Amino acid sequence: MSEALEQLLRILDLEQTDADHFKGDSQDLGYRRLFGGQVLAQALVAGYRTVKDRFAHSLHAYFLRPGDPEETLTYEVDRIRDGRSFTTRRVVAKQKDKPIFNMSISFQIKEEGVEHQSPMPTVPGPDGLISELERARKVADKIPEKMRYKATCERPIEIRVVNPINYFSPKKREPTNYHWMKTIAKLPDDPIMHQCLLAYSSDFGLMGTSLNPHGISFLQKELQAASLDHTMWFHRDFKMDEWLLYAVESPNANGARGLNFGKFFNRDGKLVASTAQEGLIRMHASS
């Protein structure tokens, strides 16, 4: 297993301080604030530590304050309900004793039922596409020095974008985004680990889709962007170490907010998870 993936798995392996309290390290991805996907994944891990024989089918989260990538996080789990089929947990993440994030998670026993799903979009597969890491390394000299190392070092999740944008000179385009992703090494056959890693990865490329129609990229100094909330539904079993297509569309932006919906498909075309997120999009006058 690669060092980058091992480091991520260590970060997700929370320390339990008592029955319903956990502690986790932070990771700096070069975003000047804590990566939202990390908090999502760690909160899901904390919820799972208080549940047995059930699997998460949905989570609904709010980002309350910017997280500090240099500070430890604590997670408090509230055991709201333990039913015959469903279990509900509320998780609050804190830094310096202040809540920065809260999330409700619903867990369910395995059940059979009726089935249907949306069709998988017809897009090129991952073979032959260039990874985001390769693209970053090719233009490393153009990346701001403060971000360069983080942008070009090994990453635990490989991402191959079907329709990449030029972050240095973005053009207006349709509010859609398609990219393939998987871990860069094989994982143990643990469905909980795969769910938590998908929660982590679901924050990549989601909010940026609402910037597409406006010719804006995250490299623009005038842009203030942040995730406000995040919802996720797990539909079917999947493996995070096998290619998944993340198909994202943004149906709306207004009021300094952009709305984005995402769907994860495996290579067989099965819809394995869905996401929704609203993010802050605030443009400041350039100085």
TIKE-341790 format. One line per field, with one value per residue (C-alpha): residue in one letter; x, y, z. Coordinates in nm, 3 decimals, decimal comma, padded with zeros to 5 digits. Layout:
REM residues N
resn = c(a; ...)
xx = c(X; ...)
yy = c(Y; ...)
zz = c(Z; ...)
This chain:
REM residues 287
resn = c(m; s; e; a; l; e; q; l; l; r; i; l; d; l; e; q; t; d; a; d; h; f; k; g; d; s; q; d; l; g; y; r; r; l; f; g; g; q; v; l; a; q; a; l; v; a; g; y; r; t; v; k; d; r; f; a; h; s; l; h; a; y; f; l; r; p; g; d; p; e; e; t; l; t; y; e; v; d; r; i; r; d; g; r; s; f; t; t; r; r; v; v; a; k; q; k; d; k; p; i; f; n; m; s; i; s; f; q; i; k; e; e; g; v; e; h; q; s; p; m; p; t; v; p; g; p; d; g; l; i; s; e; l; e; r; a; r; k; v; a; d; k; i; p; e; k; m; r; y; k; a; t; c; e; r; p; i; e; i; r; v; v; n; p; i; n; y; f; s; p; k; k; r; e; p; t; n; y; h; w; m; k; t; i; a; k; l; p; d; d; p; i; m; h; q; c; l; l; a; y; s; s; d; f; g; l; m; g; t; s; l; n; p; h; g; i; s; f; l; q; k; e; l; q; a; a; s; l; d; h; t; m; w; f; h; r; d; f; k; m; d; e; w; l; l; y; a; v; e; s; p; n; a; n; g; a; r; g; l; n; f; g; k; f; f; n; r; d; g; k; l; v; a; s; t; a; q; e; g; l; i; r; m; h; a; s; s)
xx = c(00,000; 00,121; 00,238; -00,028; -00,310; -00,169; -00,160; -00,524; -00,631; -00,444; -00,627; -00,961; -00,872; -01,002; -00,886; -01,173; -01,152; -01,471; -01,789; -01,918; -01,618; -01,339; -01,031; -00,878; -00,580; -00,610; -00,456; -00,345; -00,428; -00,318; -00,666; -00,587; -00,867; -00,957; -01,081; -01,454; -01,428; -01,198; -01,452; -01,733; -01,533; -01,415; -01,767; -01,895; -01,622; -01,727; -02,090; -01,997; -01,802; -02,135; -02,333; -02,327; -02,452; -02,596; -02,470; -02,508; -02,764; -02,768; -02,594; -02,686; -02,422; -02,366; -02,030; -02,058; -01,711; -01,393; -01,175; -00,806; -00,582; -00,325; -00,565; -00,688; -01,059; -01,290; -01,613; -01,911; -02,174; -02,535; -02,716; -03,050; -03,235; -03,182; -03,478; -03,548; -03,445; -03,291; -03,040; -02,981; -02,673; -02,582; -02,213; -02,064; -01,705; -01,519; -01,191; -01,081; -01,413; -01,615; -01,846; -01,730; -01,957; -02,257; -02,396; -02,694; -02,641; -02,904; -02,802; -03,015; -03,012; -02,970; -03,308; -03,440; -03,692; -03,796; -03,519; -03,466; -03,199; -03,093; -02,887; -02,514; -02,403; -02,225; -01,875; -01,522; -01,384; -01,079; -00,832; -00,627; -00,735; -00,469; -00,485; -00,526; -00,185; -00,020; -00,192; -00,074; 00,285; 00,290; 00,204; 00,381; 00,567; 00,234; 00,090; 00,130; 00,433; 00,232; 00,013; 00,271; 00,393; 00,044; -00,080; 00,201; 00,269; 00,130; -00,242; -00,440; -00,726; -00,653; -00,887; -00,914; -01,135; -01,332; -01,386; -01,101; -01,095; -00,801; -00,783; -00,553; -00,785; -01,132; -01,395; -01,771; -01,917; -02,207; -02,266; -02,161; -01,852; -01,750; -01,450; -01,335; -01,179; -01,038; -00,775; -00,420; -00,375; -00,578; -00,785; -00,899; -01,243; -01,419; -01,742; -01,729; -01,380; -01,498; -01,800; -01,588; -01,336; -01,618; -01,753; -01,403; -01,377; -01,729; -01,615; -01,375; -01,513; -01,860; -01,889; -01,665; -01,930; -02,145; -01,856; -01,845; -02,112; -01,937; -01,580; -01,452; -01,187; -01,069; -00,738; -00,901; -00,817; -01,154; -01,341; -01,452; -01,585; -01,679; -01,903; -02,219; -02,382; -02,338; -02,579; -02,502; -02,703; -02,547; -02,748; -02,548; -02,225; -01,908; -01,532; -01,335; -01,026; -01,211; -01,299; -01,613; -01,760; -01,865; -02,126; -02,206; -02,448; -02,536; -02,902; -02,889; -02,674; -02,805; -02,784; -02,405; -02,471; -02,431; -02,623; -02,471; -02,596; -02,371; -02,408; -02,149; -02,156; -01,932; -01,798; -02,094; -02,327; -02,473; -02,566; -02,388; -02,427; -02,568; -02,469; -02,600; -02,418; -02,473; -02,164; -02,084; -01,981; -01,889; -01,696; -01,507; -01,387; -01,027; -00,775)
yy = c(00,000; 00,349; 00,588; 00,845; 00,592; 00,454; 00,806; 00,864; 00,536; 00,632; 00,966; 00,784; 00,541; 00,760; 00,730; 00,646; 00,856; 00,718; 00,537; 00,817; 01,048; 01,021; 01,214; 01,246; 01,412; 01,670; 01,669; 01,973; 01,934; 02,288; 02,443; 02,690; 02,523; 02,168; 01,954; 01,888; 01,529; 01,446; 01,564; 01,377; 01,054; 01,087; 01,166; 00,858; 00,650; 00,789; 00,699; 00,346; 00,295; 00,309; 00,077; -00,299; -00,511; -00,214; -00,004; 00,364; 00,438; 00,818; 01,110; 01,479; 01,728; 02,100; 02,277; 02,538; 02,694; 02,662; 02,383; 02,433; 02,170; 02,215; 02,135; 01,803; 01,726; 01,576; 01,394; 01,356; 01,095; 01,124; 00,789; 00,930; 00,607; 00,233; 00,080; -00,270; -00,182; 00,165; 00,333; 00,709; 00,890; 01,258; 01,348; 01,687; 01,772; 02,032; 02,219; 02,427; 02,334; 02,502; 02,303; 02,323; 02,052; 01,835; 01,532; 01,298; 00,940; 00,672; 00,305; 00,014; -00,365; -00,545; -00,573; -00,668; -00,459; -00,319; -00,176; 00,082; 00,339; 00,620; 00,511; 00,568; 00,858; 00,764; 00,900; 00,771; 00,522; 00,586; 00,404; 00,655; 00,957; 01,160; 01,176; 01,507; 01,448; 01,410; 01,726; 01,921; 01,803; 01,913; 02,272; 02,276; 02,597; 02,781; 02,667; 02,923; 02,831; 02,791; 02,528; 02,360; 02,080; 01,975; 01,984; 01,767; 01,514; 01,160; 01,139; 00,849; 00,890; 00,887; 01,110; 01,110; 01,387; 01,322; 01,691; 01,881; 02,260; 02,496; 02,631; 02,914; 03,035; 02,885; 02,917; 02,923; 02,577; 02,349; 02,293; 01,927; 01,735; 01,371; 01,205; 00,857; 00,783; 00,501; 00,447; 00,412; 00,072; -00,234; -00,214; -00,474; -00,617; -00,405; -00,236; 00,022; 00,134; 00,163; 00,372; 00,609; 00,653; 00,728; 00,990; 01,141; 01,139; 01,271; 01,625; 01,632; 01,803; 01,857; 02,227; 02,333; 02,219; 02,521; 02,747; 02,610; 02,835; 03,145; 03,081; 03,080; 02,855; 02,805; 02,972; 03,314; 03,535; 03,714; 03,390; 03,294; 02,938; 02,692; 02,390; 02,473; 02,132; 01,780; 01,491; 01,139; 00,823; 00,478; 00,255; -00,056; -00,232; -00,108; -00,115; 00,207; 00,039; -00,013; 00,267; 00,466; 00,736; 01,054; 01,231; 01,580; 01,848; 02,190; 02,285; 02,622; 02,907; 03,223; 03,414; 03,354; 02,977; 02,697; 02,370; 02,044; 01,686; 01,386; 01,018; 00,741; 00,450; 00,144; 00,023; -00,216; 00,086; 00,027; 00,340; 00,289; 00,628; 00,980; 01,317; 01,671; 01,981; 02,354; 02,572; 02,936; 03,123; 03,479; 03,707; 03,998; 04,301; 04,257; 04,481)
zz = c(00,000; -00,079; 00,192; 00,097; 00,130; 00,455; 00,595; 00,502; 00,663; 00,981; 00,988; 00,956; 01,237; 01,520; 01,878; 02,115; 02,433; 02,590; 02,480; 02,255; 02,213; 01,957; 01,850; 01,504; 01,339; 01,064; 00,719; 00,519; 00,149; 00,065; 00,070; 00,354; 00,550; 00,648; 00,359; 00,409; 00,287; 00,576; 00,833; 00,654; 00,658; 01,019; 01,140; 00,959; 01,126; 01,466; 01,400; 01,295; 01,619; 01,808; 01,575; 01,511; 01,221; 01,029; 00,742; 00,668; 00,398; 00,429; 00,594; 00,614; 00,726; 00,779; 00,782; 01,059; 01,074; 00,866; 01,000; 01,081; 00,913; 01,192; 01,478; 01,620; 01,590; 01,850; 01,764; 01,995; 01,905; 02,021; 02,015; 01,908; 01,827; 01,804; 01,621; 01,493; 01,135; 01,154; 01,383; 01,397; 01,519; 01,541; 01,528; 01,619; 01,525; 01,732; 01,726; 02,025; 02,193; 01,916; 01,685; 01,324; 01,178; 01,258; 01,081; 01,113; 00,995; 00,941; 00,949; 00,831; 00,847; 00,515; 00,341; -00,003; -00,198; -00,536; -00,752; -01,026; -01,101; -01,333; -01,634; -01,633; -01,858; -02,178; -02,128; -02,198; -01,948; -01,730; -01,955; -02,150; -01,943; -01,765; -01,386; -01,206; -01,047; -01,388; -01,511; -01,205; -01,243; -01,609; -01,509; -01,172; -01,260; -01,297; -00,963; -00,681; -00,473; -00,151; -00,320; -00,543; -00,316; -00,206; -00,566; -00,702; -00,424; -00,420; -00,346; -00,196; -00,446; -00,817; -01,018; -01,397; -01,533; -01,850; -01,930; -01,756; -01,732; -01,752; -01,395; -01,504; -01,781; -01,734; -02,005; -01,955; -02,005; -01,916; -01,541; -01,555; -01,454; -01,500; -01,343; -01,252; -00,915; -00,706; -00,439; -00,569; -00,403; -00,307; 00,012; 00,265; 00,190; 00,454; 00,331; 00,612; 00,506; 00,145; 00,249; 00,457; 00,176; -00,069; 00,174; 00,181; -00,199; -00,260; -00,181; -00,478; -00,789; -00,648; -00,565; -00,853; -01,101; -01,013; -01,119; -01,474; -01,635; -01,500; -01,613; -01,255; -01,098; -00,742; -00,830; -00,865; -00,568; -00,586; -00,514; -00,165; -00,175; 00,098; 00,142; 00,339; 00,360; 00,224; 00,182; 00,072; 00,007; -00,025; -00,260; -00,347; -00,253; -00,423; -00,391; -00,359; -00,507; -00,836; -01,079; -00,999; -01,223; -01,044; -01,258; -01,123; -01,239; -01,100; -01,156; -00,981; -00,849; -00,682; -00,355; -00,341; -00,332; -00,586; -00,575; -00,700; -00,736; -00,794; -00,879; -00,842; -01,088; -01,102; -01,435; -01,470; -01,473; -01,127; -00,931; -00,598; -00,426; -00,471; -00,328; -00,294; -00,176; -00,161; -00,148; -00,090; -00,406; -00,319; -00,555; -00,401; -00,588; -00,700; -00,524)
